[in-house]
Every structure is written in C-alpha cells, then in structure tokens.
Amino acid sequence: MLENLTTLQSLAWVAYLGLMLSLFKNAPLRQLLHDKHSQHLIFGSAACVFVLWLFRAGIYDGLSVHFLWLSALTLVLGLRRALLSSFLALAGITLVGKESWSMFGVNGLLGISLPLALAYLIYNLSFHKLPRHVFIYIFLCAFIPGAMLITLKMFLMGGYFVLDGVHSWDVVVDNYLLLIPLMLFPEAMLNGMTITLLIIYCPTWVYTFYDKYYIKDK
C-alpha cells in the first residue's frame, strides 16, 4: 500500500504524522474523554466533512475538486480540534477509496493543515486587530477565508503534482487551477452561511464566537 511512495510523499507522511502526534501529545485528551459536548462536535463535524468530501469532480487522477468547509470548521472547533476532526474525515475518505494512502500525508499537510492554520491566523488577526462585530466575524473570518483557503489548497496541490512529476504544468493549469474562480463564491457562501446559521441558532457550538464581544453592547 505504501511501498512506492515518492520522496515528497514520504516527507509529507512524516510531517503530517509528526504534526498529529504532537497534537495528541499536547492536547488535553483526558478532558476530551469526559467532555461529551466536545466529542459530539468533533465527531459530528468529521462526519459532515466526510460526506461533503465524498462529492467531487475531476478528469485526471488526483486533480479532483470538492468543497472544503475548512474555515467554518476552524471557527466551530478551534485549530487543534479542527485538525483532529479533519484527520478523522481524511482517514475515512481514504478508507473508502476516494483518496490513496500514498497521498495521505500530502492531502493532510497541504490540503488540510496549512489551510486550517491560515484560517486560524486570519481569525486571530481579526479578533485582535479589528473591531469585534458580528458582521466582521462572519465575512472576515468565515466568508472571505473560505475563498482564500480553497485557492491556497488548489495551488499547493497543483504545485505538488508538478514537482512530483505526476502531471505537467499545462495539465494542472488547464484541468485544475482554471477551476478556482468557479469554486471561490460557492465555497465562501458555504462557510459564511454555516457560521451565520450556527451563531444564530446554536452559538454554543461555535468555539471562537463570544456573545460578550460580538453582540452585547453593539
């Protein structure tokens, strides 16, 4: 299953598993085991992301496109729990054959972890540098990052396919990167609407949303 890994795939496996091991080492797992609310959110989010990632389209091997839902996932769970939930979703997608095990590290590192880190960075900059308003939270932390994250993911994955010799640059551009403009608005809407509905009906589900900062006295 992993006998024919390329050098880049091997490095990605090591980096992604190292990241996840560090996450499990530093995460308060004992607290998580007794926190049913967090468990439900993590596994429920993983199930939703898993179903969303099942629906994809593409012509060439690996150059498939699908919605990510990663900026909303980051806001709902926070960075560490979002990494854990997305790991479970990626493992499920790989187990059912939608992704190959040789690409597990690449997908986890370039397709999930780096976009999640960018989403959390944008949220932190917004929280500390901008006025704390619900509309800023929705648009600058969910809607716009949704578009940015899918762009980042597709450029990173496209670059990998070229560097590893899987596809030529022309094939990647014509059959993958050219689809980015078509994905931007739907991805942004998916994340923005998700967060809008959650902070209206289930604000306690959103880890990064605080009523006292975003709603009270506004």
C-alpha positions in Angstrom: 0.0 0.0 0.0 2.9 2.4 0.8 5.7 0.6 -1.0 6.0 3.0 -3.8 6.0 6.3 -2.1 7.9 9.1 -3.7 10.3 11.3 -1.7 7.8 14.1 -1.4 5.1 11.7 -0.4 7.3 10.2 2.3 8.3 13.6 3.6 4.6 14.6 3.8 3.7 11.4 5.6 6.4 12.1 8.2 5.5 15.8 8.6 1.7 15.1 8.9 2.0 12.2 11.3 4.5 14.2 13.3 2.0 17.1 13.5 -0.8 14.8 14.6 1.4 13.0 17.2 2.3 16.4 18.6 -1.3 17.4 18.6 -2.3 14.2 20.6 0.6 14.7 22.9 -0.2 18.2 23.9 -4.0 18.0 23.7 -5.9 17.6 27.0 -7.1 14.1 26.0 -8.3 13.2 29.5 -10.5 16.3 29.5 -11.8 15.4 26.0 -12.7 11.9 27.0 -15.0 13.3 29.7 -16.3 16.2 27.6 -19.3 14.8 25.7 -20.1 18.2 24.1 -16.6 18.4 22.5 -16.8 14.7 21.4 -20.1 15.3 19.7 -18.8 18.4 17.9 -15.6 16.8 16.8 -17.1 13.5 15.5 -20.2 15.3 14.1 -18.1 17.7 12.2 -15.9 14.9 10.9 -19.0 13.1 9.7 -20.2 16.2 7.9 -16.9 16.9 6.3 -16.5 13.3 5.3 -19.9 13.4 3.5 -19.0 16.7 1.9 -15.7 15.4 0.6 -17.3 12.4 -1.0 -18.8 14.6 -3.7 -16.0 15.6 -6.1 -15.4 16.0 -9.8 -12.3 15.7 -12.0 -10.8 14.2 -15.1 -7.2 13.4 -14.2 -6.1 11.3 -11.3 -5.7 13.5 -8.2 -7.0 16.6 -9.9 -10.4 16.4 -8.4 -12.2 19.4 -6.9 -14.6 19.5 -3.9 -15.8 21.9 -1.3 -13.6 22.1 1.9 -15.7 23.7 4.7 -12.4 24.4 6.5 -12.8 28.0 7.6 -16.1 27.2 9.2 -14.6 24.0 10.8 -11.8 26.2 12.3 -14.3 28.6 13.8 -16.5 25.9 15.2 -13.8 23.8 16.8 -10.7 25.9 17.1 -7.4 24.9 15.5 -6.4 21.8 17.4 -9.8 20.2 17.4 -10.3 21.1 13.7 -7.0 19.3 12.9 -8.3 16.2 14.8 -11.7 16.3 13.2 -10.3 16.8 9.7 -7.8 13.9 10.3 -10.7 11.6 11.0 -12.6 12.8 7.9 -9.5 12.3 5.7 -8.9 8.8 7.1 -12.5 8.0 6.3 -12.3 9.3 2.8 -9.1 7.4 2.2 -10.5 4.2 3.7 -13.5 4.3 1.2 -11.1 4.7 -1.7 -11.7 8.4 -2.6 -8.1 9.1 -1.9 -5.0 6.9 -2.0 -2.9 6.1 1.1 0.2 7.3 -0.7 -1.3 10.7 -0.8 -2.5 10.7 2.8 0.4 12.8 4.0 0.2 15.3 1.1 -3.5 15.7 1.5 -3.3 16.1 5.2 -0.4 18.6 5.1 -1.1 20.7 2.0 -4.8 20.1 1.6 -5.9 20.4 5.3 -3.3 21.5 7.8 -1.9 24.6 6.1 -5.4 25.9 5.1 -6.6 25.4 8.7 -3.6 27.3 10.0 -4.3 30.2 7.6 -7.9 30.2 8.7 -7.0 30.4 12.4 -4.4 33.1 11.7 -7.0 35.2 9.9 -9.4 34.7 12.9 -6.7 35.8 15.4 -5.7 38.8 13.4 -9.4 39.8 13.1 -10.0 39.3 16.8 -7.1 41.3 18.0 -6.7 44.0 15.3 -10.2 44.8 14.1 -13.5 45.9 15.8 -15.3 42.9 17.2 -18.5 42.9 15.3 -20.7 40.0 14.2 -20.6 41.0 10.6 -16.8 41.3 10.7 -16.7 37.8 12.2 -18.9 36.3 9.5 -17.3 38.0 6.5 -13.7 38.3 7.5 -13.4 35.0 9.5 -15.7 32.7 7.5 -16.8 34.0 4.1 -13.6 35.5 2.7 -11.3 32.9 4.3 -13.4 30.2 2.7 -12.5 31.5 -0.8 -8.8 32.0 0.3 -8.5 28.5 1.7 -9.7 26.7 -1.4 -7.4 28.9 -3.5 -4.5 28.1 -1.3 -5.3 24.3 -1.2 -5.6 24.1 -5.0 -2.4 26.0 -5.7 -0.5 23.9 -3.1 -1.8 20.6 -4.5 -1.2 21.8 -8.1 2.3 22.7 -7.2 2.9 19.3 -5.6 1.6 17.4 -8.7 4.0 19.3 -10.9 7.0 19.0 -8.6 6.5 15.3 -8.1 6.1 14.7 -11.8 2.5 13.4 -11.6 1.2 15.9 -14.1 2.7 18.5 -16.3 2.2 22.2 -15.6 -0.1 22.6 -18.6 -2.4 19.8 -17.4 -2.6 21.2 -13.9 -3.4 24.7 -15.1 -5.9 23.6 -17.7 -7.7 21.0 -15.7 -7.3 22.1 -12.1 -6.2 25.7 -11.4 -8.6 27.1 -14.0 -11.5 25.9 -11.9 -10.5 28.1 -8.9 -12.7 31.0 -10.0 -15.7 28.7 -10.2 -15.1 27.4 -6.6 -14.5 30.7 -4.8 -18.0 32.1 -4.3 -19.7 28.7 -3.5 -17.0 27.8 -1.0 -17.3 31.3 0.6 -21.1 31.0 0.7 -21.0 27.5 2.3 -18.7 28.7 5.1 -20.4 32.0 5.6 -23.9 30.6 5.7 -22.8 27.8 8.0 -21.4 30.2 10.6 -24.3 32.6 10.2 -26.8 29.9 11.0 -24.8 28.4 13.8 -24.3 31.7 15.7 -28.0 32.4 15.4 -29.4 29.1 16.4 -26.5 27.2 18.2 -23.9 29.8 19.3 -22.6 27.4 22.0 -21.4 25.1 19.2 -19.0 27.7 17.8 -15.8 27.7 19.9 -14.5 31.0 18.6 -17.7 33.0 19.0 -18.3 35.1 22.1 -21.5 36.9 22.7 -19.9 39.5 25.0 -17.5 40.6 22.3 -19.6 40.3 19.1 -23.2 41.1 20.2 -23.6 42.7 23.6 -23.4 46.5 23.7 -23.3 46.7 19.9 
